[in-house]
C-alpha cells in the first residue's frame, strides 16, 4: 500500500502516490539544473513545463478519485521528452547524465503532425520535412486527387506508413531540430504559448470538473456507507460519444468548406487578372487584347480606362482575397490573419474603388439620358420617267463583312491610328416626293447628357453616299467616336422620288430596306432586283408577276384550308 500526496501543479490539484511524486520531483529538478542560470528565465520555463504537465495529467485523469501513479508519470515524461534512460531510480536525472543529450542532434525524419492535421497530419508532416508551408502540400494533394485521381490513395498509404510525432523528441526530429534540453525547452514554451489564451478557461472548467467529481465521489461514498448503490448510466457515455462524432463531422465539413472557398476565390482572382489583360487595350501597360469588350460605362467616362479596370479589379478582387485568406486559415492554423494596418488599408482602397465605380456609373447614366438627331437633305437629279438605282457598299479595308446586313452591334476599328466604332445599323426607305423634285434625307441618331449633346454626337457620325448618274450608292456602314460605343446610334436614309419615276433596288439593299410601302405588299427582301413605279400613293412593281401570282396562290391555299377546316368541324358537330 502506497502513501498518497496532494499536490498543486500548474494551478491544478492532483492525488499522487509517493513513488510517482518522487519521480516527478527528480524529473523537474533535473530539468531545472539543465537550464540557464538566469533565475527569472528558469522560473518561467519551469512554470511553463509544470503547466504543460498538469494539462497532460488532466487529460489522463478522468475521475476525481483517481490517483496519479508511477506509470502515469512515465507516460508524461515520454511525451515531454526523457533526458536520459536512467539506470536506477536513485540515480535518475542527474546533471552529468544529462550532458550527452544537450549536445546530441538527430537528423530530420518524416512523421505525421498530429497538432496540425486535417485528417491524419500527413500534409503537415511532409511540409515540415521539406520546410514549406502546409497549405501548398494540401493543395498539391487536392490537385492530384481532382486532376490525376490518385491523390487520395497516396494520402491513405502515407497515413498508414508514417508514424505520428507524439513525443517532444519526435516533434523535434520531424522539424529537423537537435533533441536536447534547450530545444525541448523551446518546444515546450512554444506549445504552451499556443494554448496560453485558453489556459484560464481550461483551468475554470477543470476546477469545476474536479469539484463535480469530488461531489460525485462524496455522494457515492455516502450511498456506499448507506448500503445503496447506483448503476452506471451508459446513456450519458453514448451521448458524449455521439457528440464527439458530430463535432468531428462538422470539423471535416468546415475543412471542406475552406477548400471550396479557396478554389472559388482563387478562380475569381485569376479570372480578374486574365480579364484585366484581355478586356481591351490597357493603356498603362500598352497591352492589346481583343477577347472581350469594355463594359458600356467605360467608353465615355471622365476617368482613364486603366484606372477603371484597376477599380473593377480591386472592387471584386479584395473581398475574394479576404475569402482566400479565410479559406487558408480554415485549412491551416499556421496561416496568420491580416494585421490591422493591412486590413484598414485594403478597406480604404476598396472604398476608393467603390466610389470610382459609383461616380462612373452616375456619369454614364447622365450621358445616356437624352435622345438627339441630326438631319441633312440633298437634292437628287431624278425626274419623271427616269430610273433611280439604289445600291449599298461596304469598305472591306475598314471592317470585312462576308454578308452585308443591318446589325445594331458596334465594332472597334482603327482608322489612321485613331480608335472608332463601326456599325451597320442603317435603315433605307423610299417614298413619293410631295414636291416636284427628288431628294434624300440622312437622319443620324444618338444619345447624350442633354439634347444638345446628343444632337452634337449625332452630327459627328460619319456617313457617306455617292450619286453617279442615276445611281445612288449608299454606304452600308457608318463610323462614330469611340466613346459613343453604347449610345444606340443609327442612320435612317429616306429617299423621296417624284411621281412616275422608276426605282430599282439592287440586291445589296436586301437586308437594309425598312418596311418600304408598295402596292402588292411584297416583303422588303423580295423587292430587290425589281423595278417599281412611283405612283401617287405608293410604289407599284412593274416586273413582279411571278411573285404576285405566287403570293395569290399562297393566299388562296390559306383561305381554302380555313374553309375545309371549318366544314370538317361543322360535320363533326352534326355527327
C-alpha positions in Angstrom: 0.0 0.0 0.0 1.5 3.3 -1.1 1.2 6.7 0.6 -0.7 9.4 -1.5 0.1 13.0 -1.6 -2.0 16.0 -2.7 0.0 18.4 -4.9 -0.7 21.7 -6.7 0.8 21.5 -10.1 0.3 24.4 -12.5 -2.8 25.6 -10.6 -4.5 22.1 -10.5 -4.8 19.7 -7.6 -3.8 16.1 -8.1 -3.7 13.0 -5.9 -0.4 11.3 -6.5 1.3 8.3 -4.8 4.7 8.8 -3.1 6.9 7.0 -5.7 5.3 8.9 -8.6 5.8 12.1 -6.7 9.5 11.4 -6.1 10.0 10.6 -9.8 8.2 13.7 -10.9 10.1 15.9 -8.4 13.5 14.5 -9.6 12.5 15.0 -13.2 11.6 18.7 -12.6 14.8 19.2 -10.6 16.9 17.7 -13.4 15.3 20.0 -15.9 15.9 22.9 -13.6 19.6 22.1 -13.3 20.0 21.9 -17.1 18.5 25.3 -17.7 20.5 28.6 -17.8 21.5 30.4 -14.6 19.1 33.2 -15.2 16.6 32.9 -12.3 13.8 34.7 -13.9 14.0 32.8 -17.2 14.5 29.5 -15.4 11.4 30.1 -13.2 9.3 30.9 -16.3 10.4 27.8 -18.1 9.8 25.6 -15.1 6.3 27.2 -14.7 5.6 26.5 -18.3 6.7 22.9 -18.0 4.6 22.4 -14.9 1.6 23.9 -16.6 2.1 21.6 -19.6 2.5 18.5 -17.3 -0.7 19.5 -15.4 -2.6 19.8 -18.7 -1.4 16.3 -19.8 -2.3 14.8 -16.4 -5.8 16.5 -16.6 -6.4 14.7 -19.8 -5.4 11.3 -18.3 -7.3 11.8 -15.0 -11.0 11.4 -15.8 -12.2 10.7 -12.3 -11.6 12.9 -9.2 -10.8 9.8 -7.1 -8.1 8.6 -9.5 -4.6 8.7 -8.1 -1.6 9.6 -10.3 0.7 6.6 -10.3 4.3 6.0 -11.5 3.2 4.7 -14.9 1.3 8.0 -15.5 4.5 9.9 -14.7 6.4 7.7 -17.1 3.9 8.4 -19.9 4.2 12.2 -19.2 8.0 12.0 -19.2 7.8 10.1 -22.5 5.6 12.8 -24.1 7.6 15.7 -22.6 10.9 14.2 -23.6 13.0 11.9 -21.5 16.5 13.4 -20.9 18.1 10.0 -20.4 17.4 6.4 -19.8 18.2 6.2 -16.1 19.7 3.1 -14.7 18.0 3.1 -11.3 15.6 5.5 -9.6 18.1 6.8 -7.1 20.5 8.0 -9.8 18.0 9.3 -12.3 18.0 12.7 -13.9 21.5 13.8 -12.6 23.2 16.6 -14.3 26.2 14.6 -15.6 24.0 12.0 -17.3 22.1 14.9 -19.0 25.1 16.4 -20.7 25.1 13.9 -23.6 21.6 14.8 -24.8 22.3 18.5 -24.6 24.9 18.2 -27.3 23.4 15.4 -29.5 21.3 16.1 -32.6 19.2 13.8 -34.7 18.5 14.2 -38.4 15.2 15.2 -39.8 12.7 12.4 -40.0 9.3 12.1 -41.7 6.4 11.9 -39.2 2.7 12.8 -39.3 2.0 16.0 -37.4 -0.9 15.4 -35.0 -1.0 19.0 -33.8 -1.8 20.5 -37.3 -3.9 17.9 -39.1 -6.9 17.9 -41.4 -7.3 14.1 -41.5 -4.2 12.4 -40.4 -1.5 15.1 -40.4 0.3 13.7 -43.5 0.4 17.0 -45.3 1.8 18.8 -42.2 4.5 16.2 -41.8 5.6 16.4 -45.4 5.6 20.2 -45.1 7.9 20.0 -42.1 10.2 17.6 -43.9 10.6 19.8 -47.0 10.4 23.0 -45.0 7.4 24.5 -46.9 4.0 25.8 -45.9 1.4 23.1 -45.2 -1.2 24.7 -47.4 0.9 24.1 -50.6 1.2 20.4 -49.8 -2.6 20.2 -49.2 -3.3 22.0 -52.4 -0.9 19.7 -54.2 -2.7 16.6 -52.8 -6.0 18.1 -53.8 -4.7 18.8 -57.3 -3.6 15.1 -57.6 -7.0 14.0 -56.3 -9.1 16.1 -58.7 -6.7 16.0 -61.6 -5.0 12.6 -61.6 -7.4 10.8 -59.3 -4.8 9.1 -57.1 -4.1 11.8 -54.6 -6.4 10.3 -52.0 -4.7 6.8 -52.4 -1.3 8.4 -51.8 -2.7 10.1 -48.7 -4.1 6.9 -47.3 -0.8 5.0 -47.9 1.3 7.7 -46.2 -1.2 7.8 -43.3 -0.7 4.1 -42.7 3.1 4.0 -43.1 4.1 7.2 -41.4 4.1 7.3 -37.5 2.7 10.2 -35.7 5.0 12.6 -33.9 3.7 12.3 -30.3 6.7 12.9 -28.1 8.6 16.1 -27.9 11.7 14.4 -29.2 9.8 13.1 -32.3 8.4 16.5 -32.9 11.9 17.9 -32.8 13.1 15.2 -35.2 10.1 16.0 -37.5 11.2 19.6 -37.7 14.9 18.7 -38.1 15.9 20.1 -34.7 18.5 18.5 -32.3 16.9 16.6 -29.5 18.4 18.3 -26.4 17.1 20.1 -23.4 17.4 23.5 -25.0 15.2 22.6 -27.9 12.9 20.7 -25.6 12.7 23.9 -23.5 11.9 26.0 -26.6 9.4 23.4 -27.9 7.5 23.3 -24.6 7.5 27.1 -24.4 6.1 27.3 -28.0 3.4 24.7 -27.3 2.5 26.4 -24.1 2.2 29.8 -25.8 -0.1 28.3 -28.4 -2.6 27.3 -25.7 -1.9 30.2 -23.2 -5.0 32.0 -24.4 -7.2 29.1 -23.3 -5.4 28.3 -20.0 -7.7 30.4 -17.9 -10.9 28.9 -19.4 -9.5 25.4 -19.2 -8.5 25.9 -15.6 -12.0 27.1 -14.7 -13.5 24.1 -16.5 -11.1 21.7 -14.9 -11.8 23.1 -11.4 -15.5 22.7 -12.0 -14.8 19.2 -13.2 -12.8 18.4 -10.1 -15.5 19.9 -7.9 -18.2 17.9 -9.6 -16.0 14.8 -9.3 -15.4 15.4 -5.7 -19.2 15.9 -5.1 -20.0 12.8 -7.0 -17.3 10.9 -5.1 -18.8 12.1 -1.8 -22.3 11.2 -2.9 -21.2 7.7 -4.0 -19.4 7.3 -0.7 -22.5 8.2 1.2 -24.5 5.8 -0.9 -22.0 3.1 -0.3 -22.0 3.6 3.5 -25.8 3.8 3.5 -25.9 0.5 1.6 -27.3 1.9 -1.6 -25.7 1.6 -5.0 -26.4 3.4 -8.2 -25.9 1.8 -11.6 -23.6 3.4 -14.1 -25.6 5.4 -16.7 -24.3 4.2 -20.1 -26.7 6.6 -21.9 -24.5 9.5 -20.9 -21.4 7.9 -22.4 -23.4 7.2 -25.6 -24.4 10.8 -25.9 -20.9 12.0 -25.2 -19.5 9.7 -28.0 -22.2 10.8 -30.4 -21.3 14.4 -29.6 -17.6 13.8 -30.4 -18.6 12.1 -33.7 -20.8 15.1 -34.6 -18.1 17.6 -33.8 -15.6 15.6 -35.9 -18.0 15.6 -38.8 -18.6 19.3 -38.5 -14.8 19.8 -38.4 -14.4 17.8 -41.7 -17.3 19.8 -43.3 -15.6 23.0 -42.2 -12.3 22.0 -43.8 -14.2 21.0 -47.0 -15.9 24.4 -47.0 -12.5 26.0 -46.6 -11.3 24.1 -49.7 -14.3 25.3 -51.7 -13.7 28.9 -50.6 -10.0 28.7 -51.7 -10.9 27.3 -55.1 -13.7 29.7 -55.8 -11.8 32.8 -54.6 -8.7 31.8 -56.5 -10.7 31.2 -59.7 -12.3 34.6 -59.4 -9.0 36.4 -58.7 -7.3 34.5 -61.6 -10.2 35.4 -63.9 -9.9 39.1 -62.9 -6.2 39.0 -63.7 -6.8 37.4 -67.1 -9.8 39.6 -67.8 -7.8 42.7 -67.0 -5.3 41.9 -69.7 -7.8 40.7 -72.3 -10.7 43.0 -71.8 -9.2 45.6 -74.2 -6.3 47.9 -74.6 -4.7 48.6 -71.3 -3.1 51.9 -71.9 -0.8 51.9 -68.9 0.7 48.5 -69.9 0.4 49.0 -73.6 -1.2 45.6 -73.9 -3.7 45.0 -76.7 -6.4 42.3 -76.3 -9.5 41.7 -78.5 -11.1 38.9 -76.5 -13.6 41.0 -74.6 -15.1 44.5 -74.7 -15.1 47.1 -72.0 -18.4 47.5 -70.1 -20.6 50.3 -71.5 -19.7 52.8 -68.8 -16.0 52.6 -69.7 -16.3 54.4 -73.1 -17.5 57.9 -72.2 -16.0 58.1 -68.7 -14.0 61.0 -67.3 -11.6 58.6 -65.6 -9.0 56.8 -67.8 -9.7 53.2 -68.7 -6.7 51.8 -66.9 -7.9 53.3 -63.7 -11.4 51.9 -64.2 -10.0 48.5 -64.9 -8.0 48.7 -61.8 -11.0 49.9 -59.8 -13.1 46.9 -61.0 -10.3 44.5 -60.2 -9.9 45.9 -56.6 -13.7 46.2 -56.1 -14.2 42.5 -56.8 -10.7 41.2 -56.0 -10.3 42.5 -52.4 -13.4 40.6 -51.0 -12.3 37.4 -52.7 -8.7 37.9 -51.4 -10.1 38.1 -47.9 -12.1 34.9 -48.6 -9.0 33.2 -49.9 -7.1 34.0 -46.7 -10.1 32.9 -44.7 -10.0 29.5 -46.5 -6.3 29.2 -45.9 -6.9 29.8 -42.2 -9.6 27.2 -42.1 -7.3 24.6 -43.6 -4.1 25.6 -41.6 -3.9 27.3 -38.3 -0.4 28.4 -39.1 -1.7 31.0 -41.6 -1.9 34.3 -39.9 -4.8 36.7 -40.3 -4.2 40.1 -41.8 -2.8 42.8 -39.5 -5.0 45.7 -38.5 -3.0 48.2 -40.7 -3.2 45.9 -43.7 -7.0 45.4 -43.1 -7.6 49.1 -42.9 -5.5 49.8 -46.0 -7.5 47.2 -48.0 -10.7 48.6 -46.7 -9.7 52.2 -47.7 -8.6 51.0 -51.2 -11.9 49.1 -51.7 -13.9 52.2 -50.7 -12.0 54.3 -53.2 -12.6 51.8 -55.9 -16.3 51.7 -55.0 -16.6 55.5 -55.2 -14.8 55.5 -58.6 -17.4 53.0 -59.9 -20.3 54.9 -58.4 -19.1 58.1 -60.0 -18.5 56.5 -63.4 -22.0 54.8 -63.2 -23.7 58.1 -62.5 -21.8 59.8 -65.2 -22.7 57.0 -67.7 -26.4 57.3 -66.7 -26.5 61.0 -67.4 -24.6 60.6 -70.7 -27.3 58.2 -71.9 -30.3 60.1 -70.7 -31.4 62.1 -73.7 -32.0 61.4 -77.4 -31.0 63.6 -80.2 -30.7 63.6 -84.0 -29.2 65.4 -86.9 -30.9 65.7 -90.3 -29.3 66.6 -93.7 -31.2 67.0 -97.0 -29.6 66.7 -100.5 -31.3 67.0 -103.9 -31.4 64.2 -106.4 -31.4 64.9 -110.2 -34.2 62.4 -110.8 -37.2 63.5 -112.9 -40.4 61.8 -114.2 -39.7 58.6 -116.3 -36.2 58.5 -115.0 -34.9 55.3 -113.4 -33.1 55.6 -110.0 -30.9 52.6 -109.0 -30.2 52.2 -105.3 -27.1 50.3 -104.2 -25.2 49.8 -100.9 -21.5 49.0 -100.5 -19.1 48.3 -97.6 -15.4 49.3 -97.2 -13.7 45.9 -96.5 -10.5 47.7 -95.7 -12.1 49.1 -92.6 -14.1 46.0 -91.5 -14.8 43.0 -93.6 -18.3 41.7 -93.9 -19.0 38.5 -95.8 -22.7 39.0 -95.8 -24.0 42.6 -95.7 -26.9 43.0 -93.3 -28.3 45.5 -90.9 -26.9 44.9 -87.4 -27.2 47.1 -84.3 -23.9 45.9 -82.8 -20.8 48.1 -83.0 -17.3 47.0 -83.6 -14.0 48.6 -82.6 -11.9 49.7 -85.6 -8.7 51.7 -86.0 -8.5 54.4 -88.7 -5.3 56.4 -89.1 -4.2 55.4 -85.6 -7.5 56.5 -84.1 -10.0 54.1 -82.5 -13.5 54.5 -83.8 -16.7 52.4 -83.8 -18.1 50.7 -86.9 -21.8 49.8 -87.3 -24.3 48.6 -90.0 -27.4 49.8 -88.2 -28.8 51.6 -91.3 -32.4 51.7 -92.4 -33.4 52.6 -96.0 -36.9 53.7 -97.1 -38.3 55.0 -100.4 -41.4 57.3 -100.6 -43.1 59.5 -103.1 -41.9 63.1 -103.1 -44.5 65.7 -102.1 -42.8 68.2 -104.4 -41.6 68.3 -108.0 -38.1 67.3 -107.0 -36.4 64.2 -105.8 -34.2 64.4 -102.7 -32.6 62.2 -100.0 -32.7 62.8 -96.2 -30.0 61.4 -94.0 -31.0 61.3 -90.3 -28.4 60.5 -87.7 -29.5 59.4 -84.2 -27.5 59.3 -80.9 -27.8 59.9 -77.2 -26.1 62.3 -74.8 -26.2 64.1 -71.4 -28.7 66.5 -72.8 -30.4 67.1 -76.2 -27.8 69.5 -77.3 -25.0 67.0 -76.5 -27.0 64.1 -78.1 -27.5 66.2 -81.3 -23.8 67.0 -81.4 -22.9 63.3 -81.1 -25.4 62.5 -83.9 -23.9 65.3 -86.1 -20.4 63.9 -85.7 -21.4 60.5 -87.0 -19.5 59.9 -90.3 -21.8 58.5 -93.1 -21.3 59.0 -96.8 -23.1 58.3 -100.1 -22.4 59.0 -103.7 -24.5 59.8 -106.7 -23.3 58.5 -110.0 -25.6 59.5 -112.9 -29.0 58.0 -111.9 -27.5 55.7 -109.3 -27.2 56.5 -105.6 -24.5 54.4 -103.8 -25.1 54.3 -100.1 -22.5 53.2 -97.5 -23.6 50.1 -95.7 -21.9 51.3 -92.5 -21.1 54.4 -90.5 -18.3 55.5 -88.2 -18.6 57.2 -84.9 -16.4 58.3 -82.0 -15.0 55.5 -79.8 -16.6 57.0 -76.7 -20.1 56.6 -78.3 -19.9 52.8 -78.4 -23.1 52.3 -76.4 -25.1 55.4 -77.5 -27.7 53.4 -79.6 -26.6 55.2 -82.7 -28.2 54.5 -86.1 -28.8 56.0 -89.6 -32.2 56.4 -91.3 -32.0 57.0 -95.1 -35.2 58.1 -96.7 -35.2 58.7 -100.5 -38.1 60.8 -101.8 -38.7 60.2 -105.6 -41.1 62.2 -107.8 -44.2 60.6 -109.2 -43.9 58.4 -112.4 -40.2 57.8 -111.8 -38.8 54.2 -111.6 -36.9 52.8 -108.7 -34.7 49.7 -109.0 -33.4 48.0 -105.8 -30.1 46.4 -106.2 -29.5 43.0 -104.4 -27.1 44.8 -101.9 -30.1 46.6 -100.3 -31.8 43.3 -99.4 -31.1 43.4 -95.7 -31.3 47.2 -95.2 -34.8 48.0 -96.6 -37.1 49.0 -93.8 -40.8 48.5 -94.3 -41.0 50.0 -97.8 -44.6 50.6 -98.7 -45.7 49.0 -102.0 -49.0 48.3 -103.7 -48.9 44.5 -103.5 -47.3 44.4 -100.1 -44.3 42.5 -101.2 -41.8 41.8 -98.4 -38.8 44.1 -98.3 -36.3 41.3 -99.0 -38.3 40.3 -102.1 -38.3 43.8 -103.6 -34.7 43.6 -104.7 -33.8 43.0 -108.3 -37.2 44.5 -109.4 -38.4 47.8 -110.8 -41.0 49.8 -109.0 -43.1 52.7 -110.4 -43.7 55.6 -108.1 -47.4 56.2 -108.1 -49.5 58.9 -106.3 -49.8 56.9 -103.1 -47.2 54.1 -103.2 -44.8 52.0 -105.2 -46.0 49.6 -107.9 -43.9 46.7 -109.1 -43.7 46.5 -112.9 -42.0 43.1 -113.2 -43.2 41.1 -110.2 -45.9 39.0 -112.0 -44.4 35.7 -110.8 -44.1 36.9 -107.2 -47.7 38.3 -107.3 -49.1 35.1 -108.7 -47.2 33.1 -106.1 -48.5 35.2 -103.3 -52.0 34.9 -104.6 -51.7 31.1 -104.7 -50.4 31.1 -101.1 -53.4 33.3 -100.0 -55.9 31.1 -101.8 -54.4 28.0 -100.2 -54.7 29.5 -96.8 -58.3 30.5 -97.5 -59.2 27.0 -98.8 -57.6 25.4 -95.8 -59.6 27.6 -93.4 -62.8 26.7 -95.3 -62.0 22.9 -95.2 -61.2 23.0 -91.5 -64.4 24.9 -90.8 -66.5 22.4 -92.8 -64.9 19.4 -91.1 -65.6 20.9 -87.7 -69.3 21.5 -88.5 -69.6 17.9 -89.8 -68.2 16.6 -86.6 -70.6 18.7 -84.5 -73.5 17.3 -86.6 -72.5 13.7 -86.1 
